[in-house]
């Protein structure tokens, strides 16, 4: 995992991506993946992310994450 993360950071540096954007993108993708894993269930995703569901809901709104992407059907 450290090698993959190091490669990702090298790529971001190469493309001159600032740390604020990099952190925002990583956080958004991580949350989206966890939501997808839990089929859009905010409570289960929040538990796995170790945060309150209201905090997760606010992050979903602020990061403009499509929580419906994670739902099956």
PDB file of N, H, CA, C and O in Angstrom:
ATOM      1  N   UNK A   1       0.826  -1.192   0.000  1.00  0.00           N
ATOM      2  CA  UNK A   1       0.000   0.000   0.000  1.00  0.00           C
ATOM      3  C   UNK A   1       0.873   1.260   0.000  1.00  0.00           C
ATOM      4  O   UNK A   1       0.567   2.229  -0.695  1.00  0.00           O
ATOM      5  N   UNK A   2       1.947   1.245   0.772  1.00  0.00           N
ATOM      6  H   UNK A   2       2.195   0.459   1.337  1.00  0.00           H
ATOM      7  CA  UNK A   2       2.814   2.422   0.813  1.00  0.00           C
ATOM      8  C   UNK A   2       3.383   2.750  -0.556  1.00  0.00           C
ATOM      9  O   UNK A   2       3.509   3.921  -0.916  1.00  0.00           O
ATOM     10  N   UNK A   3       3.727   1.717  -1.324  1.00  0.00           N
ATOM     11  H   UNK A   3       3.624   0.766  -1.032  1.00  0.00           H
ATOM     12  CA  UNK A   3       4.289   1.935  -2.663  1.00  0.00           C
ATOM     13  C   UNK A   3       3.241   2.574  -3.577  1.00  0.00           C
ATOM     14  O   UNK A   3       3.554   3.509  -4.314  1.00  0.00           O
ATOM     15  N   UNK A   4       2.015   2.083  -3.536  1.00  0.00           N
ATOM     16  H   UNK A   4       1.761   1.324  -2.937  1.00  0.00           H
ATOM     17  CA  UNK A   4       0.949   2.646  -4.373  1.00  0.00           C
ATOM     18  C   UNK A   4       0.670   4.096  -3.992  1.00  0.00           C
ATOM     19  O   UNK A   4       0.485   4.952  -4.857  1.00  0.00           O
ATOM     20  N   UNK A   5       0.644   4.357  -2.703  1.00  0.00           N
ATOM     21  H   UNK A   5       0.794   3.662  -2.000  1.00  0.00           H
ATOM     22  CA  UNK A   5       0.400   5.717  -2.231  1.00  0.00           C
ATOM     23  C   UNK A   5       1.541   6.640  -2.643  1.00  0.00           C
ATOM     24  O   UNK A   5       1.314   7.779  -3.050  1.00  0.00           O
ATOM     25  N   UNK A   6       2.755   6.144  -2.535  1.00  0.00           N
ATOM     26  H   UNK A   6       2.939   5.219  -2.204  1.00  0.00           H
ATOM     27  CA  UNK A   6       3.920   6.927  -2.944  1.00  0.00           C
ATOM     28  C   UNK A   6       3.866   7.251  -4.437  1.00  0.00           C
ATOM     29  O   UNK A   6       4.174   8.371  -4.846  1.00  0.00           O
ATOM     30  N   UNK A   7       3.474   6.271  -5.242  1.00  0.00           N
ATOM     31  H   UNK A   7       3.224   5.362  -4.909  1.00  0.00           H
ATOM     32  CA  UNK A   7       3.346   6.493  -6.688  1.00  0.00           C
ATOM     33  C   UNK A   7       2.269   7.531  -6.989  1.00  0.00           C
ATOM     34  O   UNK A   7       2.446   8.381  -7.863  1.00  0.00           O
ATOM     35  N   UNK A   8       1.157   7.461  -6.268  1.00  0.00           N
ATOM     36  H   UNK A   8       1.013   6.771  -5.558  1.00  0.00           H
ATOM     37  CA  UNK A   8       0.076   8.426  -6.454  1.00  0.00           C
ATOM     38  C   UNK A   8       0.544   9.836  -6.108  1.00  0.00           C
ATOM     39  O   UNK A   8       0.261  10.786  -6.838  1.00  0.00           O
ATOM     40  N   UNK A   9       1.250   9.969  -5.011  1.00  0.00           N
ATOM     41  H   UNK A   9       1.480   9.197  -4.417  1.00  0.00           H
ATOM     42  CA  UNK A   9       1.758  11.282  -4.600  1.00  0.00           C
ATOM     43  C   UNK A   9       2.758  11.807  -5.619  1.00  0.00           C
ATOM     44  O   UNK A   9       2.741  12.993  -5.950  1.00  0.00           O
ATOM     45  N   UNK A  10       3.631  10.934  -6.120  1.00  0.00           N
ATOM     46  H   UNK A  10       3.645   9.971  -5.851  1.00  0.00           H
ATOM     47  CA  UNK A  10       4.576  11.346  -7.167  1.00  0.00           C
ATOM     48  C   UNK A  10       3.839  11.876  -8.389  1.00  0.00           C
ATOM     49  O   UNK A  10       4.239  12.881  -8.978  1.00  0.00           O
ATOM     50  N   UNK A  11       2.767  11.202  -8.764  1.00  0.00           N
ATOM     51  H   UNK A  11       2.442  10.386  -8.286  1.00  0.00           H
ATOM     52  CA  UNK A  11       1.966  11.622  -9.921  1.00  0.00           C
ATOM     53  C   UNK A  11       1.321  12.988  -9.670  1.00  0.00           C
ATOM     54  O   UNK A  11       1.298  13.837 -10.561  1.00  0.00           O
ATOM     55  N   UNK A  12       0.805  13.197  -8.478  1.00  0.00           N
ATOM     56  H   UNK A  12       0.823  12.507  -7.754  1.00  0.00           H
ATOM     57  CA  UNK A  12       0.196  14.481  -8.133  1.00  0.00           C
ATOM     58  C   UNK A  12       1.233  15.604  -8.161  1.00  0.00           C
ATOM     59  O   UNK A  12       0.954  16.705  -8.635  1.00  0.00           O
ATOM     60  N   UNK A  13       2.425  15.317  -7.651  1.00  0.00           N
ATOM     61  H   UNK A  13       2.651  14.422  -7.265  1.00  0.00           H
ATOM     62  CA  UNK A  13       3.499  16.312  -7.677  1.00  0.00           C
ATOM     63  C   UNK A  13       3.874  16.636  -9.115  1.00  0.00           C
ATOM     64  O   UNK A  13       4.053  17.800  -9.472  1.00  0.00           O
ATOM     65  N   UNK A  14       3.990  15.604  -9.932  1.00  0.00           N
ATOM     66  H   UNK A  14       3.845  14.658  -9.642  1.00  0.00           H
ATOM     67  CA  UNK A  14       4.344  15.789 -11.344  1.00  0.00           C
ATOM     68  C   UNK A  14       3.334  16.696 -12.058  1.00  0.00           C
ATOM     69  O   UNK A  14       3.705  17.504 -12.910  1.00  0.00           O
ATOM     70  N   UNK A  15       2.064  16.551 -11.701  1.00  0.00           N
ATOM     71  H   UNK A  15       1.762  15.895 -11.009  1.00  0.00           H
ATOM     72  CA  UNK A  15       1.002  17.350 -12.326  1.00  0.00           C
ATOM     73  C   UNK A  15       0.719  18.645 -11.563  1.00  0.00           C
ATOM     74  O   UNK A  15      -0.248  19.346 -11.859  1.00  0.00           O
ATOM     75  N   UNK A  16       1.566  18.957 -10.580  1.00  0.00           N
ATOM     76  H   UNK A  16       2.352  18.387 -10.340  1.00  0.00           H
ATOM     77  CA  UNK A  16       1.474  20.196  -9.807  1.00  0.00           C
ATOM     78  C   UNK A  16       0.111  20.391  -9.140  1.00  0.00           C
ATOM     79  O   UNK A  16      -0.451  21.486  -9.142  1.00  0.00           O
ATOM     80  N   UNK A  17      -0.400  19.307  -8.574  1.00  0.00           N
ATOM     81  H   UNK A  17       0.056  18.418  -8.572  1.00  0.00           H
ATOM     82  CA  UNK A  17      -1.670  19.359  -7.859  1.00  0.00           C
ATOM     83  C   UNK A  17      -1.380  19.790  -6.424  1.00  0.00           C
ATOM     84  O   UNK A  17      -0.557  19.180  -5.742  1.00  0.00           O
ATOM     85  N   UNK A  18      -2.059  20.841  -5.969  1.00  0.00           N
ATOM     86  H   UNK A  18      -2.728  21.337  -6.523  1.00  0.00           H
ATOM     87  CA  UNK A  18      -1.869  21.346  -4.611  1.00  0.00           C
ATOM     88  C   UNK A  18      -2.410  20.382  -3.575  1.00  0.00           C
ATOM     89  O   UNK A  18      -3.244  19.528  -3.877  1.00  0.00           O
ATOM     90  N   UNK A  19      -1.931  20.525  -2.361  1.00  0.00           N
ATOM     91  H   UNK A  19      -1.253  21.219  -2.115  1.00  0.00           H
ATOM     92  CA  UNK A  19      -2.309  19.593  -1.298  1.00  0.00           C
ATOM     93  C   UNK A  19      -3.798  19.671  -0.959  1.00  0.00           C
ATOM     94  O   UNK A  19      -4.412  18.648  -0.657  1.00  0.00           O
ATOM     95  N   UNK A  20      -4.386  20.865  -1.004  1.00  0.00           N
ATOM     96  H   UNK A  20      -3.888  21.696  -1.249  1.00  0.00           H
ATOM     97  CA  UNK A  20      -5.817  20.983  -0.682  1.00  0.00           C
ATOM     98  C   UNK A  20      -6.663  20.187  -1.670  1.00  0.00           C
ATOM     99  O   UNK A  20      -7.570  19.457  -1.271  1.00  0.00           O
ATOM    100  N   UNK A  21      -6.362  20.331  -2.963  1.00  0.00           N
ATOM    101  H   UNK A  21      -5.625  20.924  -3.287  1.00  0.00           H
ATOM    102  CA  UNK A  21      -7.107  19.583  -3.978  1.00  0.00           C
ATOM    103  C   UNK A  21      -6.832  18.089  -3.853  1.00  0.00           C
ATOM    104  O   UNK A  21      -7.747  17.274  -3.971  1.00  0.00           O
ATOM    105  N   UNK A  22      -5.582  17.733  -3.615  1.00  0.00           N
ATOM    106  H   UNK A  22      -4.838  18.395  -3.519  1.00  0.00           H
ATOM    107  CA  UNK A  22      -5.222  16.319  -3.484  1.00  0.00           C
ATOM    108  C   UNK A  22      -5.984  15.670  -2.330  1.00  0.00           C
ATOM    109  O   UNK A  22      -6.552  14.589  -2.486  1.00  0.00           O
ATOM    110  N   UNK A  23      -5.995  16.327  -1.182  1.00  0.00           N
ATOM    111  H   UNK A  23      -5.533  17.205  -1.056  1.00  0.00           H
ATOM    112  CA  UNK A  23      -6.695  15.783  -0.018  1.00  0.00           C
ATOM    113  C   UNK A  23      -8.197  15.704  -0.263  1.00  0.00           C
ATOM    114  O   UNK A  23      -8.844  14.734   0.132  1.00  0.00           O
ATOM    115  N   UNK A  24      -8.750  16.720  -0.910  1.00  0.00           N
ATOM    116  H   UNK A  24      -8.224  17.509  -1.230  1.00  0.00           H
ATOM    117  CA  UNK A  24     -10.183  16.726  -1.225  1.00  0.00           C
ATOM    118  C   UNK A  24     -10.543  15.551  -2.136  1.00  0.00           C
ATOM    119  O   UNK A  24     -11.534  14.857  -1.908  1.00  0.00           O
ATOM    120  N   UNK A  25      -9.734  15.341  -3.160  1.00  0.00           N
ATOM    121  H   UNK A  25      -8.929  15.905  -3.346  1.00  0.00           H
ATOM    122  CA  UNK A  25     -10.005  14.261  -4.114  1.00  0.00           C
ATOM    123  C   UNK A  25      -9.877  12.885  -3.460  1.00  0.00           C
ATOM    124  O   UNK A  25     -10.700  12.002  -3.700  1.00  0.00           O
ATOM    125  N   UNK A  26      -8.851  12.708  -2.637  1.00  0.00           N
ATOM    126  H   UNK A  26      -8.183  13.426  -2.442  1.00  0.00           H
ATOM    127  CA  UNK A  26      -8.663  11.427  -1.956  1.00  0.00           C
ATOM    128  C   UNK A  26      -9.817  11.173  -0.986  1.00  0.00           C
ATOM    129  O   UNK A  26     -10.355  10.067  -0.935  1.00  0.00           O
ATOM    130  N   UNK A  27     -10.195  12.192  -0.221  1.00  0.00           N
ATOM    131  H   UNK A  27      -9.758  13.090  -0.262  1.00  0.00           H
ATOM    132  CA  UNK A  27     -11.296  12.040   0.729  1.00  0.00           C
ATOM    133  C   UNK A  27     -12.597  11.709   0.007  1.00  0.00           C
ATOM    134  O   UNK A  27     -13.335  10.823   0.436  1.00  0.00           O
ATOM    135  N   UNK A  28     -12.881  12.407  -1.074  1.00  0.00           N
ATOM    136  H   UNK A  28     -12.281  13.127  -1.422  1.00  0.00           H
ATOM    137  CA  UNK A  28     -14.116  12.173  -1.821  1.00  0.00           C
ATOM    138  C   UNK A  28     -14.151  10.759  -2.396  1.00  0.00           C
ATOM    139  O   UNK A  28     -15.175  10.081  -2.315  1.00  0.00           O
ATOM    140  N   UNK A  29     -13.043  10.315  -2.970  1.00  0.00           N
ATOM    141  H   UNK A  29     -12.211  10.866  -3.035  1.00  0.00           H
ATOM    142  CA  UNK A  29     -13.020   8.981  -3.557  1.00  0.00           C
ATOM    143  C   UNK A  29     -13.120   7.904  -2.479  1.00  0.00           C
ATOM    144  O   UNK A  29     -13.798   6.894  -2.667  1.00  0.00           O
ATOM    145  N   UNK A  30     -12.453   8.119  -1.364  1.00  0.00           N
ATOM    146  H   UNK A  30     -11.903   8.940  -1.212  1.00  0.00           H
ATOM    147  CA  UNK A  30     -12.503   7.149  -0.268  1.00  0.00           C
ATOM    148  C   UNK A  30     -13.940   7.011   0.248  1.00  0.00           C
ATOM    149  O   UNK A  30     -14.439   5.901   0.433  1.00  0.00           O
ATOM    150  N   UNK A  31     -14.585   8.138   0.472  1.00  0.00           N
ATOM    151  H   UNK A  31     -14.179   9.040   0.322  1.00  0.00           H
ATOM    152  CA  UNK A  31     -15.974   8.117   0.946  1.00  0.00           C
ATOM    153  C   UNK A  31     -16.874   7.453  -0.086  1.00  0.00           C
ATOM    154  O   UNK A  31     -17.731   6.646   0.273  1.00  0.00           O
ATOM    155  N   UNK A  32     -16.693   7.780  -1.368  1.00  0.00           N
ATOM    156  H   UNK A  32     -15.996   8.436  -1.660  1.00  0.00           H
ATOM    157  CA  UNK A  32     -17.514   7.183  -2.425  1.00  0.00           C
ATOM    158  C   UNK A  32     -17.345   5.667  -2.458  1.00  0.00           C
ATOM    159  O   UNK A  32     -18.325   4.939  -2.613  1.00  0.00           O
ATOM    160  N   UNK A  33     -16.120   5.191  -2.314  1.00  0.00           N
ATOM    161  H   UNK A  33     -15.324   5.783  -2.188  1.00  0.00           H
ATOM    162  CA  UNK A  33     -15.859   3.743  -2.330  1.00  0.00           C
ATOM    163  C   UNK A  33     -16.510   3.050  -1.135  1.00  0.00           C
ATOM    164  O   UNK A  33     -17.084   1.971  -1.283  1.00  0.00           O
ATOM    165  N   UNK A  34     -16.424   3.663   0.047  1.00  0.00           N
ATOM    166  H   UNK A  34     -15.958   4.540   0.167  1.00  0.00           H
ATOM    167  CA  UNK A  34     -17.042   3.069   1.235  1.00  0.00           C
ATOM    168  C   UNK A  34     -18.562   3.071   1.088  1.00  0.00           C
ATOM    169  O   UNK A  34     -19.220   2.095   1.446  1.00  0.00           O
ATOM    170  N   UNK A  35     -19.118   4.153   0.567  1.00  0.00           N
ATOM    171  H   UNK A  35     -18.584   4.947   0.276  1.00  0.00           H
ATOM    172  CA  UNK A  35     -20.567   4.200   0.317  1.00  0.00           C
ATOM    173  C   UNK A  35     -20.983   3.110  -0.664  1.00  0.00           C
ATOM    174  O   UNK A  35     -21.999   2.444  -0.466  1.00  0.00           O
ATOM    175  N   UNK A  36     -20.208   2.933  -1.704  1.00  0.00           N
ATOM    176  H   UNK A  36     -19.382   3.473  -1.865  1.00  0.00           H
ATOM    177  CA  UNK A  36     -20.502   1.907  -2.697  1.00  0.00           C
ATOM    178  C   UNK A  36     -20.455   0.521  -2.059  1.00  0.00           C
ATOM    179  O   UNK A  36     -21.322  -0.317  -2.308  1.00  0.00           O
ATOM    180  N   UNK A  37     -19.441   0.288  -1.240  1.00  0.00           N
ATOM    181  H   UNK A  37     -18.736   0.968  -1.037  1.00  0.00           H
ATOM    182  CA  UNK A  37     -19.294  -0.996  -0.550  1.00  0.00           C
ATOM    183  C   UNK A  37     -20.529  -1.304   0.293  1.00  0.00           C
ATOM    184  O   UNK A  37     -20.952  -2.456   0.389  1.00  0.00           O
ATOM    185  N   UNK A  38     -21.104  -0.262   0.903  1.00  0.00           N
ATOM    186  H   UNK A  38     -20.760   0.674   0.825  1.00  0.00           H
ATOM    187  CA  UNK A  38     -22.278  -0.425   1.763  1.00  0.00           C
ATOM    188  C   UNK A  38     -23.573  -0.083   1.026  1.00  0.00           C
ATOM    189  O   UNK A  38     -24.598   0.180   1.656  1.00  0.00           O
ATOM    190  N   UNK A  39     -23.526  -0.088  -0.299  1.00  0.00           N
ATOM    191  H   UNK A  39     -22.694  -0.301  -0.810  1.00  0.00           H
ATOM    192  CA  UNK A  39     -24.691   0.146  -1.158  1.00  0.00           C
ATOM    193  C   UNK A  39     -25.439   1.425  -0.795  1.00  0.00           C
ATOM    194  O   UNK A  39     -26.670   1.458  -0.796  1.00  0.00           O
ATOM    195  N   UNK A  40     -24.685   2.473  -0.486  1.00  0.00           N
ATOM    196  H   UNK A  40     -23.685   2.446  -0.485  1.00  0.00           H
ATOM    197  CA  UNK A  40     -25.272   3.776  -0.213  1.00  0.00           C
ATOM    198  C   UNK A  40     -25.790   3.968   1.200  1.00  0.00           C
ATOM    199  O   UNK A  40     -26.355   5.017   1.508  1.00  0.00           O
ATOM    200  N   UNK A  41     -25.610   2.980   2.065  1.00  0.00           N
ATOM    201  H   UNK A  41     -25.151   2.128   1.814  1.00  0.00           H
ATOM    202  CA  UNK A  41     -26.097   3.076   3.440  1.00  0.00           C
ATOM    203  C   UNK A  41     -25.176   3.994   4.250  1.00  0.00           C
ATOM    204  O   UNK A  41     -24.040   3.642   4.565  1.00  0.00           O
ATOM    205  N   UNK A  42     -25.696   5.173   4.575  1.00  0.00           N
ATOM    206  H   UNK A  42     -26.619   5.459   4.319  1.00  0.00           H
ATOM    207  CA  UNK A  42     -24.914   6.202   5.268  1.00  0.00           C
ATOM    208  C   UNK A  42     -24.471   5.735   6.654  1.00  0.00           C
ATOM    209  O   UNK A  42     -23.330   5.974   7.052  1.00  0.00           O
ATOM    210  N   UNK A  43     -25.352   5.079   7.383  1.00  0.00           N
ATOM    211  H   UNK A  43     -26.279   4.886   7.061  1.00  0.00           H
ATOM    212  CA  UNK A  43     -25.032   4.650   8.740  1.00  0.00           C
ATOM    213  C   UNK A  43     -23.888   3.640   8.747  1.00  0.00           C
ATOM    214  O   UNK A  43     -22.951   3.766   9.535  1.00  0.00           O
ATOM    215  N   UNK A  44     -23.964   2.639   7.869  1.00  0.00           N
ATOM    216  H   UNK A  44     -24.726   2.537   7.229  1.00  0.00           H
ATOM    217  CA  UNK A  44     -22.898   1.639   7.800  1.00  0.00           C
ATOM    218  C   UNK A  44     -21.587   2.262   7.327  1.00  0.00           C
ATOM    219  O   UNK A  44     -20.517   1.945   7.847  1.00  0.00           O
ATOM    220  N   UNK A  45     -21.677   3.145   6.341  1.00  0.00           N
ATOM    221  H   UNK A  45     -22.546   3.402   5.918  1.00  0.00           H
ATOM    222  CA  UNK A  45     -20.474   3.817   5.833  1.00  0.00           C
ATOM    223  C   UNK A  45     -19.846   4.681   6.924  1.00  0.00           C
ATOM    224  O   UNK A  45     -18.628   4.671   7.103  1.00  0.00           O
ATOM    225  N   UNK A  46     -20.670   5.422   7.648  1.00  0.00           N
ATOM    226  H   UNK A  46     -21.660   5.430   7.503  1.00  0.00           H
ATOM    227  CA  UNK A  46     -20.157   6.281   8.723  1.00  0.00           C
ATOM    228  C   UNK A  46     -19.471   5.444   9.799  1.00  0.00           C
ATOM    229  O   UNK A  46     -18.425   5.833  10.319  1.00  0.00           O
ATOM    230  N   UNK A  47     -20.057   4.301  10.130  1.00  0.00           N
ATOM    231  H   UNK A  47     -20.906   3.985   9.707  1.00  0.00           H
ATOM    232  CA  UNK A  47     -19.435   3.417  11.120  1.00  0.00           C
ATOM    233  C   UNK A  47     -18.054   2.968  10.646  1.00  0.00           C
ATOM    234  O   UNK A  47     -17.094   2.998  11.417  1.00  0.00           O
ATOM    235  N   UNK A  48     -17.949   2.554   9.390  1.00  0.00           N
ATOM    236  H   UNK A  48     -18.728   2.529   8.764  1.00  0.00           H
ATOM    237  CA  UNK A  48     -16.658   2.104   8.872  1.00  0.00           C
ATOM    238  C   UNK A  48     -15.649   3.249   8.821  1.00  0.00           C
ATOM    239  O   UNK A  48     -14.461   3.048   9.072  1.00  0.00           O
ATOM    240  N   UNK A  49     -16.124   4.445   8.496  1.00  0.00           N
ATOM    241  H   UNK A  49     -17.089   4.609   8.292  1.00  0.00           H
ATOM    242  CA  UNK A  49     -15.245   5.614   8.413  1.00  0.00           C
ATOM    243  C   UNK A  49     -14.934   6.205   9.788  1.00  0.00           C
ATOM    244  O   UNK A  49     -14.132   7.131   9.914  1.00  0.00           O
ATOM    245  N   UNK A  50     -15.585   5.650  10.817  1.00  0.00           N
ATOM    246  H   UNK A  50     -16.236   4.898  10.714  1.00  0.00           H
ATOM    247  CA  UNK A  50     -15.382   6.098  12.199  1.00  0.00           C
ATOM    248  C   UNK A  50     -15.761   7.573  12.375  1.00  0.00           C
ATOM    249  O   UNK A  50     -15.015   8.361  12.958  1.00  0.00           O
ATOM    250  N   UNK A  51     -16.941   7.920  11.854  1.00  0.00           N
ATOM    251  H   UNK A  51     -17.546   7.281  11.381  1.00  0.00           H
ATOM    252  CA  UNK A  51     -17.454   9.280  12.033  1.00  0.00           C
ATOM    253  C   UNK A  51     -18.969   9.216  12.226  1.00  0.00           C
ATOM    254  O   UNK A  51     -19.604   8.226  11.865  1.00  0.00           O
ATOM    255  N   UNK A  52     -19.530  10.255  12.782  1.00  0.00           N
ATOM    256  H   UNK A  52     -19.014  11.060  13.075  1.00  0.00           H
ATOM    257  CA  UNK A  52     -20.976  10.341  12.969  1.00  0.00           C
ATOM    258  C   UNK A  52     -21.647  10.458  11.606  1.00  0.00           C
ATOM    259  O   UNK A  52     -21.097  11.063  10.686  1.00  0.00           O
ATOM    260  N   UNK A  53     -22.827   9.880  11.481  1.00  0.00           N
ATOM    261  H   UNK A  53     -23.274   9.388  12.229  1.00  0.00           H
ATOM    262  CA  UNK A  53     -23.516   9.912  10.175  1.00  0.00           C
ATOM    263  C   UNK A  53     -23.844  11.334   9.729  1.00  0.00           C
ATOM    264  O   UNK A  53     -23.874  11.605   8.529  1.00  0.00           O
ATOM    265  N   UNK A  54     -24.089  12.249  10.673  1.00  0.00           N
ATOM    266  H   UNK A  54     -24.064  12.028  11.648  1.00  0.00           H
ATOM    267  CA  UNK A  54     -24.335  13.644  10.288  1.00  0.00           C
ATOM    268  C   UNK A  54     -23.078  14.282   9.693  1.00  0.00           C
ATOM    269  O   UNK A  54     -23.158  15.078   8.757  1.00  0.00           O
ATOM    270  N   UNK A  55     -21.925  13.924  10.246  1.00  0.00           N
ATOM    271  H   UNK A  55     -21.861  13.278  11.006  1.00  0.00           H
ATOM    272  CA  UNK A  55     -20.659  14.420   9.698  1.00  0.00           C
ATOM    273  C   UNK A  55     -20.464  13.884   8.289  1.00  0.00           C
ATOM    274  O   UNK A  55     -20.065  14.623   7.389  1.00  0.00           O
ATOM    275  N   UNK A  56     -20.747  12.599   8.096  1.00  0.00           N
ATOM    276  H   UNK A  56     -21.072  11.999   8.827  1.00  0.00           H
ATOM    277  CA  UNK A  56     -20.622  12.006   6.762  1.00  0.00           C
ATOM    278  C   UNK A  56     -21.588  12.667   5.786  1.00  0.00           C
ATOM    279  O   UNK A  56     -21.212  12.965   4.653  1.00  0.00           O
ATOM    280  N   UNK A  57     -22.810  12.896   6.205  1.00  0.00           N
ATOM    281  H   UNK A  57     -23.116  12.654   7.126  1.00  0.00           H
ATOM    282  CA  UNK A  57     -23.790  13.556   5.339  1.00  0.00           C
ATOM    283  C   UNK A  57     -23.304  14.939   4.924  1.00  0.00           C
ATOM    284  O   UNK A  57     -23.444  15.326   3.764  1.00  0.00           O
ATOM    285  N   UNK A  58     -22.740  15.677   5.858  1.00  0.00           N
ATOM    286  H   UNK A  58     -22.627  15.363   6.800  1.00  0.00           H
ATOM    287  CA  UNK A  58     -22.209  17.011   5.550  1.00  0.00           C
ATOM    288  C   UNK A  58     -21.030  16.914   4.571  1.00  0.00           C
ATOM    289  O   UNK A  58     -20.921  17.723   3.649  1.00  0.00           O
ATOM    290  N   UNK A  59     -20.160  15.938   4.769  1.00  0.00           N
ATOM    291  H   UNK A  59     -20.248  15.281   5.518  1.00  0.00           H
ATOM    292  CA  UNK A  59     -19.028  15.753   3.857  1.00  0.00           C
ATOM    293  C   UNK A  59     -19.515  15.383   2.458  1.00  0.00           C
ATOM    294  O   UNK A  59     -18.963  15.856   1.465  1.00  0.00           O
ATOM    295  N   UNK A  60     -20.531  14.551   2.375  1.00  0.00           N
ATOM    296  H   UNK A  60     -20.979  14.166   3.182  1.00  0.00           H
ATOM    297  CA  UNK A  60     -21.101  14.164   1.083  1.00  0.00           C
ATOM    298  C   UNK A  60     -21.606  15.405   0.355  1.00  0.00           C
ATOM    299  O   UNK A  60     -21.393  15.554  -0.848  1.00  0.00           O
ATOM    300  N   UNK A  61     -22.272  16.288   1.081  1.00  0.00           N
ATOM    301  H   UNK A  61     -22.445  16.166   2.058  1.00  0.00           H
ATOM    302  CA  UNK A  61     -22.769  17.529   0.480  1.00  0.00           C
ATOM    303  C   UNK A  61     -21.624  18.454   0.084  1.00  0.00           C
ATOM    304  O   UNK A  61     -21.606  18.976  -1.031  1.00  0.00           O
ATOM    305  N   UNK A  62     -20.675  18.660   0.984  1.00  0.00           N
ATOM    306  H   UNK A  62     -20.690  18.236   1.889  1.00  0.00           H
ATOM    307  CA  UNK A  62     -19.566  19.583   0.725  1.00  0.00           C
ATOM    308  C   UNK A  62     -18.657  19.108  -0.400  1.00  0.00           C
ATOM    309  O   UNK A  62     -18.154  19.912  -1.185  1.00  0.00           O
ATOM    310  N   UNK A  63     -18.450  17.797  -0.474  1.00  0.00           N
ATOM    311  H   UNK A  63     -18.858  17.143   0.163  1.00  0.00           H
ATOM    312  CA  UNK A  63     -17.576  17.237  -1.506  1.00  0.00           C
ATOM    313  C   UNK A  63     -18.338  16.909  -2.793  1.00  0.00           C
ATOM    314  O   UNK A  63     -17.756  16.445  -3.773  1.00  0.00           O
ATOM    315  N   UNK A  64     -19.654  17.160  -2.768  1.00  0.00           N
ATOM    316  H   UNK A  64     -20.126  17.538  -1.971  1.00  0.00           H
ATOM    317  CA  UNK A  64     -20.523  16.926  -3.927  1.00  0.00           C
ATOM    318  C   UNK A  64     -20.435  15.480  -4.406  1.00  0.00           C
ATOM    319  O   UNK A  64     -20.274  15.212  -5.596  1.00  0.00           O
ATOM    320  N   UNK A  65     -20.544  14.554  -3.453  1.00  0.00           N
ATOM    321  H   UNK A  65     -20.675  14.772  -2.486  1.00  0.00           H
ATOM    322  CA  UNK A  65     -20.505  13.126  -3.747  1.00  0.00           C
ATOM    323  C   UNK A  65     -21.916  12.667  -4.070  1.00  0.00           C
ATOM    324  O   UNK A  65     -22.875  13.031  -3.390  1.00  0.00           O
ATOM    325  N   UNK A  66     -22.027  11.863  -5.117  1.00  0.00           N
ATOM    326  H   UNK A  66     -21.248  11.568  -5.670  1.00  0.00           H
ATOM    327  CA  UNK A  66     -23.322  11.305  -5.499  1.00  0.00           C
ATOM    328  C   UNK A  66     -23.528  10.014  -4.714  1.00  0.00           C
ATOM    329  O   UNK A  66     -23.036   8.958  -5.112  1.00  0.00           O
ATOM    330  N   UNK A  67     -24.253  10.097  -3.600  1.00  0.00           N
ATOM    331  H   UNK A  67     -24.653  10.955  -3.277  1.00  0.00           H
ATOM    332  CA  UNK A  67     -24.434   8.912  -2.760  1.00  0.00           C
ATOM    333  C   UNK A  67     -25.296   7.857  -3.442  1.00  0.00           C
ATOM    334  O   UNK A  67     -25.261   6.689  -3.054  1.00  0.00           O
ATOM    335  N   UNK A  68     -26.070   8.250  -4.451  1.00  0.00           N
ATOM    336  H   UNK A  68     -26.098   9.198  -4.766  1.00  0.00           H
ATOM    337  CA  UNK A  68     -26.895   7.288  -5.173  1.00  0.00           C
ATOM    338  C   UNK A  68     -26.038   6.362  -6.034  1.00  0.00           C
ATOM    339  O   UNK A  68     -26.482   5.277  -6.409  1.00  0.00           O
ATOM    340  N   UNK A  69     -24.819   6.782  -6.347  1.00  0.00           N
ATOM    341  H   UNK A  69     -24.458   7.664  -6.042  1.00  0.00           H
ATOM    342  CA  UNK A  69     -23.906   5.958  -7.128  1.00  0.00           C
ATOM    343  C   UNK A  69     -23.632   4.634  -6.434  1.00  0.00           C
ATOM    344  O   UNK A  69     -23.368   3.623  -7.085  1.00  0.00           O
ATOM    345  N   UNK A  70     -23.694   4.648  -5.129  1.00  0.00           N
ATOM    346  H   UNK A  70     -23.908   5.470  -4.601  1.00  0.00           H
ATOM    347  CA  UNK A  70     -23.376   3.460  -4.359  1.00  0.00           C
ATOM    348  C   UNK A  70     -24.527   2.492  -4.180  1.00  0.00           C
ATOM    349  O   UNK A  70     -24.330   1.376  -3.701  1.00  0.00           O
ATOM    350  N   UNK A  71     -25.718   2.902  -4.556  1.00  0.00           N
ATOM    351  H   UNK A  71     -25.878   3.809  -4.946  1.00  0.00           H
ATOM    352  CA  UNK A  71     -26.892   2.048  -4.354  1.00  0.00           C
ATOM    353  C   UNK A  71     -27.053   1.068  -5.506  1.00  0.00           C
ATOM    354  O   UNK A  71     -26.802   1.401  -6.664  1.00  0.00           O
ATOM    355  N   UNK A  72     -27.473  -0.139  -5.172  1.00  0.00           N
ATOM    356  H   UNK A  72     -27.677  -0.409  -4.231  1.00  0.00           H
ATOM    357  CA  UNK A  72     -27.747  -1.125  -6.221  1.00  0.00           C
ATOM    358  C   UNK A  72     -29.200  -1.001  -6.645  1.00  0.00           C
ATOM    359  O   UNK A  72     -30.051  -0.528  -5.892  1.00  0.00           O
ATOM    360  N   UNK A  73     -29.462  -1.442  -7.879  1.00  0.00           N
ATOM    361  H   UNK A  73     -28.770  -1.826  -8.491  1.00  0.00           H
ATOM    362  CA  UNK A  73     -30.851  -1.446  -8.340  1.00  0.00           C
ATOM    363  C   UNK A  73     -31.186  -0.447  -9.311  1.00  0.00           C
ATOM    364  O   UNK A  73     -32.333  -0.378  -9.755  1.00  0.00           O
TER     365      UNK A  73
END
